[in-house]
Amino acid sequence: MSLGNIFDIAGSGMTAQSLRLNTTASNIANAETASSSTDQTYRARKPVFAAIQQSMMNPDGTGMGFGTDSDAGAGVRVEGIVESDAELQMRYQPDHPAANEDGYVFYPNVNVVEEMADMMSSSRSFQLNVDVMNTAKSMMQRILTLGQ
């Protein structure tokens, strides 16, 4: 893997964590939205990530830099966003404007504590990818000064 690929790998990680942060924010924003039916109720969303293998980016194996390990990672891609199939919260609130004929209101299956933990994790992962980029930049600058 060449030093230049590090920027692509860290960049893909930053993109993935930004999407994770956005879906987490959406989940938290909709945590207390009420609905009168299960079909209209917001459901928690989670991104699905997959590793991009080096062999997919460079199938002929040339110009891989320091090694020829075909299982080396080359970043991450977003496979999609899935809705949680956890059960919705059903609360008896007959005075609520969104209550159904039985007096029940449906709330999303969002666990705010879990979402906050996801938010902290994605924020930290994003920062780690920034640190990787800064370290690679510093290494490249030092390489340039070796010839002086």
GURO-633239 format. One record per residue: x, y, z of N, C-alpha, C in turn; residue number from 0; residue in one letter. Coordinates in nm, 2 decimals. Each point is the difference from the previous one (the first is absolute). Layout:
# residues N
+--------+--------+--------+--------+--------+--------+--------+--------+--------+-----+---+
|     nX |     nY |     nZ |    caX |    caY |    caZ |     cX |     cY |     cZ |   k | r |
+--------+--------+--------+--------+--------+--------+--------+--------+--------+-----+---+
|      X |      Y |      Z |      X |      Y |      Z |      X |      Y |      Z | NUM | A |
...
+--------+--------+--------+--------+--------+--------+--------+--------+--------+-----+---+
This chain:
# residues 148
+--------+--------+--------+--------+--------+--------+--------+--------+--------+-----+---+
|     nX |     nY |     nZ |    caX |    caY |    caZ |     cX |     cY |     cZ |   k | r |
+--------+--------+--------+--------+--------+--------+--------+--------+--------+-----+---+
|   0.08 |  -0.12 |   0.00 |  -0.08 |   0.12 |   0.00 |   0.09 |   0.12 |   0.00 |   0 | M |
|  -0.03 |   0.09 |  -0.09 |   0.08 |   0.13 |  -0.01 |  -0.05 |   0.10 |   0.10 |   1 | S |
|   0.09 |   0.09 |   0.03 |  -0.04 |   0.11 |   0.10 |  -0.11 |   0.08 |  -0.05 |   2 | L |
|  -0.01 |   0.02 |  -0.13 |  -0.11 |   0.07 |  -0.06 |  -0.14 |  -0.06 |   0.02 |   3 | G |
|  -0.01 |  -0.13 |   0.01 |  -0.12 |  -0.07 |   0.02 |  -0.06 |   0.03 |   0.13 |   4 | N |
|   0.08 |   0.03 |   0.10 |  -0.05 |   0.03 |   0.13 |  -0.10 |   0.11 |   0.00 |   5 | I |
|   0.01 |   0.10 |  -0.08 |  -0.09 |   0.11 |  -0.01 |  -0.14 |  -0.05 |  -0.05 |   6 | F |
|   0.00 |  -0.09 |  -0.10 |  -0.12 |  -0.06 |  -0.05 |  -0.07 |  -0.08 |   0.11 |   7 | D |
|   0.08 |  -0.08 |   0.07 |  -0.06 |  -0.09 |   0.10 |  -0.06 |   0.08 |   0.12 |   8 | I |
|   0.08 |   0.10 |   0.05 |  -0.05 |   0.08 |   0.11 |  -0.12 |   0.09 |  -0.05 |   9 | A |
|   0.00 |   0.04 |  -0.12 |  -0.11 |   0.08 |  -0.06 |  -0.13 |  -0.08 |  -0.01 |  10 | G |
|   0.01 |  -0.13 |  -0.04 |  -0.12 |  -0.08 |   0.00 |  -0.05 |  -0.03 |   0.14 |  11 | S |
|   0.09 |  -0.01 |   0.09 |  -0.04 |  -0.02 |   0.14 |  -0.07 |   0.13 |   0.05 |  12 | G |
|   0.05 |   0.11 |  -0.03 |  -0.07 |   0.13 |   0.04 |  -0.14 |   0.02 |  -0.06 |  13 | M |
|  -0.01 |  -0.04 |  -0.13 |  -0.13 |   0.00 |  -0.06 |  -0.10 |  -0.09 |   0.06 |  14 | T |
|   0.05 |  -0.12 |   0.03 |  -0.09 |  -0.10 |   0.07 |  -0.05 |   0.05 |   0.14 |  15 | A |
|   0.10 |   0.06 |   0.07 |  -0.04 |   0.04 |   0.14 |  -0.09 |   0.13 |  -0.01 |  16 | Q |
|   0.02 |   0.08 |  -0.10 |  -0.09 |   0.11 |  -0.02 |  -0.15 |  -0.05 |  -0.02 |  17 | S |
|  -0.01 |  -0.10 |  -0.08 |  -0.13 |  -0.05 |  -0.03 |  -0.06 |  -0.07 |   0.13 |  18 | L |
|   0.08 |  -0.07 |   0.07 |  -0.04 |  -0.06 |   0.13 |  -0.05 |   0.11 |   0.10 |  19 | R |
|   0.08 |   0.11 |   0.00 |  -0.04 |   0.11 |   0.09 |  -0.13 |   0.07 |  -0.05 |  20 | L |
|  -0.02 |   0.01 |  -0.13 |  -0.13 |   0.05 |  -0.05 |  -0.12 |  -0.08 |   0.03 |  21 | N |
|   0.02 |  -0.14 |  -0.01 |  -0.12 |  -0.08 |   0.03 |  -0.03 |  -0.01 |   0.15 |  22 | T |
|   0.11 |   0.01 |   0.08 |  -0.02 |   0.01 |   0.14 |  -0.08 |   0.13 |   0.04 |  23 | T |
|   0.04 |   0.11 |  -0.06 |  -0.07 |   0.13 |   0.03 |  -0.14 |  -0.01 |  -0.04 |  24 | A |
|  -0.03 |  -0.06 |  -0.12 |  -0.14 |  -0.02 |  -0.04 |  -0.08 |  -0.09 |   0.10 |  25 | S |
|   0.07 |  -0.10 |   0.05 |  -0.07 |  -0.09 |   0.09 |  -0.04 |   0.08 |   0.13 |  26 | N |
|   0.10 |   0.08 |   0.05 |  -0.02 |   0.07 |   0.12 |  -0.11 |   0.11 |  -0.02 |  27 | I |
|   0.00 |   0.06 |  -0.12 |  -0.10 |   0.11 |  -0.03 |  -0.14 |  -0.06 |   0.00 |  28 | A |
|  -0.01 |  -0.12 |  -0.04 |  -0.14 |  -0.06 |  -0.01 |  -0.03 |  -0.09 |   0.11 |  29 | N |
|   0.07 |   0.00 |   0.11 |  -0.02 |  -0.10 |   0.11 |  -0.13 |   0.02 |   0.07 |  30 | A |
|  -0.06 |   0.12 |   0.00 |  -0.13 |   0.02 |   0.07 |  -0.11 |   0.04 |  -0.10 |  31 | E |
|   0.01 |  -0.04 |  -0.13 |  -0.11 |   0.03 |  -0.09 |  -0.11 |  -0.10 |   0.02 |  32 | T |
|  -0.12 |   0.04 |   0.01 |  -0.11 |  -0.09 |   0.03 |  -0.08 |  -0.02 |  -0.13 |  33 | A |
|  -0.06 |  -0.12 |  -0.01 |  -0.08 |  -0.03 |  -0.11 |  -0.12 |  -0.09 |   0.04 |  34 | S |
|  -0.10 |   0.00 |  -0.08 |  -0.12 |  -0.08 |   0.04 |   0.00 |  -0.14 |  -0.06 |  35 | S |
|   0.10 |  -0.03 |  -0.08 |   0.00 |  -0.14 |  -0.06 |   0.15 |  -0.04 |  -0.01 |  36 | S |
|   0.02 |  -0.13 |  -0.01 |   0.14 |  -0.05 |  -0.01 |   0.06 |   0.03 |  -0.14 |  37 | T |
|  -0.09 |   0.01 |  -0.10 |   0.06 |   0.03 |  -0.13 |   0.06 |   0.14 |  -0.02 |  38 | D |
|  -0.05 |   0.09 |   0.08 |   0.04 |   0.14 |  -0.01 |   0.11 |   0.03 |   0.10 |  39 | Q |
|   0.03 |  -0.08 |   0.09 |   0.10 |   0.02 |   0.11 |   0.14 |  -0.01 |  -0.05 |  40 | T |
|   0.08 |   0.10 |   0.04 |   0.14 |   0.00 |  -0.04 |   0.07 |  -0.12 |   0.06 |  41 | Y |
|   0.09 |  -0.06 |  -0.07 |   0.08 |  -0.12 |   0.05 |   0.15 |   0.04 |  -0.01 |  42 | R |
|   0.07 |  -0.04 |   0.11 |   0.14 |   0.03 |   0.01 |   0.08 |  -0.05 |  -0.13 |  43 | A |
|   0.09 |   0.07 |  -0.04 |   0.08 |  -0.03 |  -0.12 |   0.15 |  -0.02 |   0.04 |  44 | R |
|   0.06 |  -0.10 |  -0.06 |   0.15 |  -0.02 |   0.02 |   0.07 |  -0.02 |  -0.13 |  45 | K |
|   0.11 |   0.06 |  -0.02 |   0.08 |  -0.03 |  -0.13 |   0.07 |  -0.13 |   0.01 |  46 | P |
|   0.02 |  -0.06 |  -0.12 |   0.07 |  -0.13 |  -0.01 |   0.13 |   0.03 |  -0.08 |  47 | V |
|   0.11 |  -0.04 |   0.06 |   0.13 |   0.03 |  -0.07 |   0.06 |  -0.14 |  -0.04 |  48 | F |
|   0.09 |   0.01 |  -0.10 |   0.07 |  -0.11 |  -0.05 |   0.14 |   0.04 |  -0.03 |  49 | A |
|   0.10 |  -0.09 |   0.02 |   0.14 |   0.03 |  -0.03 |   0.02 |  -0.01 |  -0.15 |  50 | A |
|   0.08 |   0.09 |  -0.05 |   0.05 |  -0.01 |  -0.14 |   0.13 |  -0.07 |   0.00 |  51 | I |
|   0.02 |  -0.11 |  -0.07 |   0.12 |  -0.07 |   0.00 |   0.10 |   0.06 |  -0.10 |  52 | Q |
|   0.12 |   0.00 |   0.03 |   0.11 |   0.05 |  -0.09 |  -0.01 |  -0.07 |  -0.14 |  53 | Q |
|  -0.03 |  -0.13 |   0.00 |   0.00 |  -0.07 |  -0.12 |  -0.11 |   0.05 |  -0.10 |  54 | S |
|  -0.11 |   0.06 |   0.06 |  -0.11 |   0.05 |  -0.08 |   0.05 |   0.13 |  -0.07 |  55 | M |
|   0.08 |   0.08 |   0.07 |   0.04 |   0.13 |  -0.06 |   0.12 |  -0.02 |  -0.10 |  56 | M |
|   0.07 |  -0.11 |   0.02 |   0.12 |  -0.02 |  -0.09 |   0.01 |  -0.15 |  -0.03 |  57 | N |
|  -0.08 |  -0.05 |  -0.09 |  -0.01 |  -0.14 |  -0.02 |   0.12 |  -0.06 |  -0.06 |  58 | P |
|   0.09 |   0.07 |  -0.08 |   0.12 |  -0.06 |  -0.06 |   0.11 |   0.00 |   0.10 |  59 | D |
|  -0.01 |   0.06 |   0.12 |   0.10 |  -0.01 |   0.10 |   0.13 |   0.09 |  -0.02 |  60 | G |
|  -0.01 |   0.09 |  -0.10 |   0.12 |   0.08 |  -0.03 |  -0.01 |   0.13 |   0.08 |  61 | T |
|   0.12 |   0.05 |   0.03 |   0.01 |   0.13 |   0.06 |  -0.07 |   0.01 |   0.14 |  62 | G |
|   0.01 |  -0.10 |   0.08 |  -0.06 |   0.00 |   0.13 |   0.09 |   0.05 |   0.11 |  63 | M |
|   0.12 |   0.04 |  -0.04 |   0.09 |   0.06 |   0.10 |   0.08 |  -0.10 |   0.08 |  64 | G |
|  -0.03 |   0.00 |   0.13 |   0.08 |  -0.07 |   0.10 |  -0.02 |  -0.15 |   0.00 |  65 | F |
|  -0.12 |  -0.05 |  -0.04 |  -0.02 |  -0.14 |   0.01 |  -0.10 |  -0.04 |  -0.10 |  66 | G |
|  -0.02 |  -0.13 |  -0.01 |  -0.10 |  -0.06 |  -0.10 |  -0.10 |  -0.08 |   0.07 |  67 | T |
|  -0.04 |   0.04 |   0.12 |  -0.10 |  -0.08 |   0.07 |  -0.14 |   0.03 |  -0.06 |  68 | D |
|  -0.05 |  -0.09 |  -0.07 |  -0.13 |   0.02 |  -0.07 |  -0.12 |   0.02 |   0.10 |  69 | S |
|   0.02 |  -0.03 |   0.13 |  -0.11 |   0.02 |   0.09 |   0.01 |   0.13 |   0.07 |  70 | D |
|   0.09 |   0.09 |  -0.04 |   0.02 |   0.13 |   0.07 |  -0.12 |   0.08 |  -0.03 |  71 | A |
|  -0.04 |   0.08 |   0.10 |  -0.12 |   0.08 |  -0.01 |   0.03 |   0.13 |  -0.08 |  72 | G |
|  -0.10 |   0.05 |  -0.06 |   0.01 |   0.12 |  -0.09 |  -0.10 |   0.10 |   0.04 |  73 | A |
|  -0.07 |  -0.01 |   0.11 |  -0.10 |   0.09 |   0.04 |  -0.13 |  -0.06 |   0.04 |  74 | G |
|  -0.10 |   0.08 |   0.00 |  -0.13 |  -0.05 |   0.04 |  -0.11 |   0.07 |  -0.09 |  75 | V |
|  -0.10 |  -0.08 |  -0.03 |  -0.11 |   0.06 |  -0.08 |  -0.13 |  -0.02 |   0.07 |  76 | R |
|  -0.10 |   0.08 |  -0.03 |  -0.13 |  -0.01 |   0.06 |  -0.08 |  -0.10 |  -0.09 |  77 | V |
|  -0.05 |  -0.11 |   0.06 |  -0.08 |  -0.09 |  -0.07 |  -0.15 |   0.05 |  -0.01 |  78 | E |
|  -0.04 |   0.07 |   0.10 |  -0.14 |   0.05 |   0.01 |  -0.03 |   0.04 |   0.14 |  79 | G |
|  -0.13 |   0.04 |   0.01 |  -0.05 |   0.04 |   0.13 |  -0.13 |  -0.09 |   0.02 |  80 | I |
|   0.00 |  -0.07 |   0.12 |  -0.11 |  -0.09 |   0.03 |  -0.08 |   0.05 |   0.11 |  81 | V |
|  -0.13 |  -0.03 |   0.00 |  -0.09 |   0.04 |   0.11 |   0.00 |  -0.11 |   0.11 |  82 | E |
|   0.00 |   0.04 |   0.12 |   0.00 |  -0.10 |   0.11 |  -0.14 |  -0.07 |   0.00 |  83 | S |
|   0.01 |  -0.13 |   0.03 |  -0.13 |  -0.08 |   0.01 |  -0.04 |  -0.02 |   0.14 |  84 | D |
|   0.06 |   0.08 |   0.10 |  -0.04 |  -0.01 |   0.14 |  -0.14 |   0.05 |   0.01 |  85 | A |
|  -0.07 |  -0.05 |   0.10 |  -0.14 |   0.03 |   0.03 |  -0.02 |   0.15 |   0.03 |  86 | E |
|  -0.10 |   0.06 |  -0.05 |  -0.03 |   0.14 |   0.03 |  -0.06 |   0.01 |   0.14 |  87 | L |
|   0.01 |   0.12 |   0.05 |  -0.05 |   0.03 |   0.14 |  -0.15 |   0.04 |  -0.02 |  88 | Q |
|  -0.08 |  -0.07 |   0.07 |  -0.15 |   0.03 |   0.00 |  -0.04 |   0.05 |   0.14 |  89 | M |
|  -0.05 |   0.12 |   0.00 |  -0.03 |   0.06 |   0.13 |  -0.15 |   0.04 |   0.00 |  90 | R |
|  -0.06 |  -0.02 |   0.12 |  -0.15 |   0.03 |   0.01 |  -0.01 |   0.15 |   0.04 |  91 | Y |
|  -0.04 |   0.08 |  -0.10 |  -0.02 |   0.14 |   0.02 |  -0.12 |   0.05 |  -0.07 |  92 | Q |
|  -0.12 |  -0.03 |   0.06 |  -0.12 |   0.03 |  -0.07 |  -0.03 |   0.15 |  -0.03 |  93 | P |
|   0.07 |   0.09 |   0.07 |  -0.02 |   0.14 |  -0.02 |   0.10 |   0.06 |  -0.11 |  94 | D |
|   0.09 |  -0.08 |  -0.04 |   0.10 |   0.04 |  -0.10 |  -0.07 |   0.02 |  -0.14 |  95 | H |
|   0.03 |   0.11 |  -0.07 |  -0.07 |   0.02 |  -0.13 |   0.03 |  -0.11 |  -0.10 |  96 | P |
|   0.11 |  -0.07 |   0.01 |   0.03 |  -0.11 |  -0.10 |  -0.04 |  -0.14 |   0.05 |  97 | A |
|  -0.08 |   0.00 |   0.11 |  -0.05 |  -0.13 |   0.05 |  -0.09 |  -0.07 |  -0.10 |  98 | A |
|   0.01 |  -0.13 |  -0.01 |  -0.09 |  -0.08 |  -0.09 |  -0.13 |  -0.02 |   0.08 |  99 | N |
|  -0.09 |  -0.07 |  -0.07 |  -0.14 |  -0.02 |   0.06 |   0.01 |  -0.07 |   0.14 | 100 | E |
|   0.10 |  -0.08 |   0.03 |   0.02 |  -0.07 |   0.13 |   0.07 |   0.09 |   0.10 | 101 | D |
|   0.05 |   0.12 |  -0.04 |   0.06 |   0.09 |   0.09 |   0.15 |  -0.02 |   0.01 | 102 | G |
|   0.06 |  -0.08 |  -0.09 |   0.14 |  -0.03 |   0.00 |   0.08 |   0.09 |  -0.10 | 103 | Y |
|   0.12 |   0.04 |   0.04 |   0.09 |   0.08 |  -0.09 |   0.12 |  -0.08 |  -0.02 | 104 | V |
|   0.05 |   0.00 |  -0.12 |   0.12 |  -0.08 |  -0.03 |   0.12 |   0.10 |  -0.01 | 105 | F |
|   0.11 |  -0.05 |   0.06 |   0.13 |   0.08 |   0.00 |   0.11 |  -0.08 |  -0.06 | 106 | Y |
|   0.10 |   0.06 |  -0.06 |   0.11 |  -0.07 |  -0.06 |   0.07 |  -0.09 |   0.09 | 107 | P |
|   0.07 |  -0.10 |  -0.06 |   0.08 |  -0.09 |   0.07 |   0.15 |   0.05 |   0.02 | 108 | N |
|   0.01 |   0.12 |   0.03 |   0.13 |   0.07 |   0.02 |   0.04 |   0.00 |   0.15 | 109 | V |
|   0.11 |  -0.05 |   0.03 |   0.06 |   0.00 |   0.13 |   0.10 |   0.12 |   0.00 | 110 | N |
|  -0.04 |   0.10 |   0.07 |   0.08 |   0.13 |   0.00 |   0.14 |  -0.03 |   0.06 | 111 | V |
|   0.01 |  -0.08 |   0.10 |   0.13 |  -0.03 |   0.07 |   0.09 |  -0.07 |  -0.10 | 112 | V |
|  -0.05 |  -0.10 |  -0.07 |   0.08 |  -0.07 |  -0.10 |   0.04 |   0.09 |  -0.12 | 113 | E |
|  -0.09 |   0.09 |  -0.03 |   0.03 |   0.10 |  -0.11 |   0.11 |   0.09 |   0.04 | 114 | E |
|   0.00 |   0.05 |   0.12 |   0.11 |   0.09 |   0.05 |   0.13 |  -0.08 |   0.01 | 115 | M |
|   0.00 |  -0.12 |   0.03 |   0.12 |  -0.08 |   0.00 |   0.05 |  -0.02 |  -0.14 | 116 | A |
|  -0.09 |  -0.02 |  -0.10 |   0.04 |   0.00 |  -0.14 |   0.05 |   0.13 |  -0.05 | 117 | D |
|  -0.05 |   0.11 |   0.05 |   0.04 |   0.13 |  -0.04 |   0.14 |   0.02 |   0.05 | 118 | M |
|   0.03 |  -0.03 |   0.12 |   0.14 |   0.02 |   0.05 |   0.10 |  -0.09 |  -0.07 | 119 | M |
|  -0.05 |  -0.13 |  -0.03 |   0.09 |  -0.09 |  -0.07 |   0.03 |   0.05 |  -0.14 | 120 | S |
|  -0.10 |   0.05 |  -0.07 |   0.03 |   0.04 |  -0.14 |   0.08 |   0.13 |   0.00 | 121 | S |
|  -0.02 |   0.09 |   0.10 |   0.08 |   0.12 |   0.01 |   0.14 |  -0.04 |   0.03 | 122 | S |
|   0.03 |  -0.09 |   0.08 |   0.13 |  -0.04 |   0.04 |   0.07 |  -0.07 |  -0.12 | 123 | R |
|  -0.07 |  -0.08 |  -0.07 |   0.05 |  -0.07 |  -0.12 |   0.04 |   0.10 |  -0.11 | 124 | S |
|  -0.09 |   0.10 |  -0.02 |   0.03 |   0.11 |  -0.09 |   0.13 |   0.07 |   0.03 | 125 | F |
|   0.02 |   0.03 |   0.13 |   0.12 |   0.07 |   0.05 |   0.12 |  -0.09 |  -0.02 | 126 | Q |
|  -0.01 |  -0.13 |   0.02 |   0.11 |  -0.09 |  -0.02 |   0.05 |   0.00 |  -0.14 | 127 | L |
|  -0.10 |   0.01 |  -0.10 |   0.04 |   0.00 |  -0.14 |   0.06 |   0.13 |  -0.03 | 128 | N |
|  -0.04 |   0.11 |   0.06 |   0.07 |   0.13 |  -0.02 |   0.14 |  -0.01 |   0.05 | 129 | V |
|   0.02 |  -0.06 |   0.12 |   0.14 |  -0.02 |   0.05 |   0.08 |  -0.08 |  -0.09 | 130 | D |
|  -0.05 |  -0.11 |  -0.07 |   0.07 |  -0.08 |  -0.09 |   0.05 |   0.09 |  -0.12 | 131 | V |
|  -0.09 |   0.08 |  -0.05 |   0.03 |   0.09 |  -0.11 |   0.11 |   0.10 |   0.04 | 132 | M |
|  -0.01 |   0.06 |   0.12 |   0.10 |   0.09 |   0.04 |   0.14 |  -0.07 |   0.02 | 133 | N |
|   0.00 |  -0.12 |   0.05 |   0.12 |  -0.07 |   0.02 |   0.07 |  -0.04 |  -0.14 | 134 | T |
|  -0.09 |  -0.04 |  -0.10 |   0.06 |  -0.03 |  -0.13 |   0.05 |   0.13 |  -0.07 | 135 | A |
|  -0.07 |   0.11 |   0.02 |   0.05 |   0.13 |  -0.05 |   0.14 |   0.03 |   0.06 | 136 | K |
|   0.01 |  -0.01 |   0.13 |   0.12 |   0.03 |   0.07 |   0.12 |  -0.09 |  -0.05 | 137 | S |
|  -0.03 |  -0.13 |  -0.02 |   0.10 |  -0.09 |  -0.06 |   0.04 |   0.04 |  -0.14 | 138 | M |
|  -0.09 |   0.04 |  -0.08 |   0.03 |   0.04 |  -0.14 |   0.09 |   0.13 |   0.01 | 139 | M |
|  -0.03 |   0.09 |   0.09 |   0.08 |   0.12 |   0.01 |   0.14 |  -0.04 |   0.05 | 140 | Q |
|   0.02 |  -0.09 |   0.09 |   0.13 |  -0.04 |   0.04 |   0.08 |  -0.07 |  -0.11 | 141 | R |
|  -0.07 |  -0.08 |  -0.08 |   0.06 |  -0.06 |  -0.12 |   0.06 |   0.10 |  -0.09 | 142 | I |
|  -0.07 |   0.11 |  -0.02 |   0.04 |   0.10 |  -0.09 |   0.13 |   0.08 |   0.05 | 143 | L |
|   0.01 |   0.00 |   0.14 |   0.11 |   0.07 |   0.05 |   0.13 |  -0.09 |   0.01 | 144 | T |
|  -0.01 |  -0.13 |  -0.02 |   0.11 |  -0.09 |   0.00 |   0.11 |   0.04 |  -0.10 | 145 | L |
|  -0.04 |   0.04 |  -0.12 |   0.09 |   0.03 |  -0.10 |   0.07 |   0.13 |   0.01 | 146 | G |
|  -0.03 |   0.08 |   0.10 |   0.06 |   0.14 |   0.02 |   0.13 |  -0.01 |   0.07 | 147 | Q |
+--------+--------+--------+--------+--------+--------+--------+--------+--------+-----+---+
